[in-house]
Amino acid sequence: MKAIPITKRRNFGKVKPKIEMPNFLEVQINSYKKFLQADVPPSKRKPVGLQAAFLDSFPIVDVYGKYELQFESYQLRKPRFTVDECRTRNLTYAAPLYVKLRLVSYDLESGEKKVKDIKESSVYLGDFPLMTPTGTFIINGSERVVVTQLHRSPGVFFDERIHPNGKVLYSARLIPLHGSWMEITFDVRDVLHVVISARKKVPFTTLLRAFGYEKDRDIIELFHKVEEVTLKGKGIEKAVGSFCADYIADP
């Protein structure tokens, strides 16, 4: 592929610029370099970016505690094709990612957790996209850019909005650090619903039943004090205006 010559910028103004034009691509390029830390020795890598992702995922232990998969380091090897070759051949500009893992097996028969065997191996996880000198990615021969986004901080956020009929509708949004978002809302009839990951709206009681509160009485006891009343004498007056938390048995 023929290189395109870059035209030199000329300034015909009388006032010379005191500040040179900054390289705006450095924001993307330097950020991705810090994310990969490909040129940093494994022992000196900071717990950020790709290194932090592996540290959060490992070690992986089986349900019986007999085997433990530990993370040692990762390595990005030389890409198979150059930037120009990926453009002309409709390929992805990426480098093979190898991860050094250690499998530790324990002997639990004696009652104490003792190391039985240790095996280390370098595992190929796949090709990791690389950034070109111009701050772009080449995916299947096409240049792509990463658009930065603002993420809301994890926590619980309460909101309210006014329905066209004038009724105020309240809602709560639960944003975790990892995982699906959950939104709890009231409708016009004051029925509580829950939406998980912006999917189908289901009654909030369905979610509580999935958590183990299967009976109506169990759900009501979460929000109100339940009291057993005998429908005789003053008990009848005490029950006026109350809600029934369970089925009424007629002896």
Number of C-alpha atoms within 10 A of each C-alpha: 7 5 6 6 6 6 6 6 5 6 9 6 7 6 7 8 9 6 6 6 7 7 7 9 12 13 10 17 17 11 11 15 15 16 16 19 19 15 11 12 11 14 8 8 18 14 13 14 16 16 17 13 11 18 15 9 10 14 15 13 14 9 7 7 13 16 19 17 18 19 18 18 18 22 19 18 14 11 17 13 15 14 19 16 15 20 19 12 11 14 18 25 27 25 18 16 19 19 18 15 19 18 17 17 18 16 15 14 8 7 7 9 13 13 13 12 11 13 10 14 12 15 12 13 11 12 17 17 16 21 19 15 11 11 19 17 21 22 17 15 18 15 15 13 12 9 6 7 6 5 6 9 10 13 10 12 12 12 10 12 11 10 11 7 7 9 12 13 16 16 17 16 19 16 17 14 11 7 8 11 15 18 19 19 22 17 14 12 8 10 11 16 18 22 18 15 10 11 9 8 13 14 14 16 17 13 15 15 14 9 9 10 17 14 12 14 15 16 16 16 13 11 8 11 8 15 9 10 11 10 11 9 8 10 12 11 10 13 15 8 7 7 10 14 18 13 8 7 5 4 3
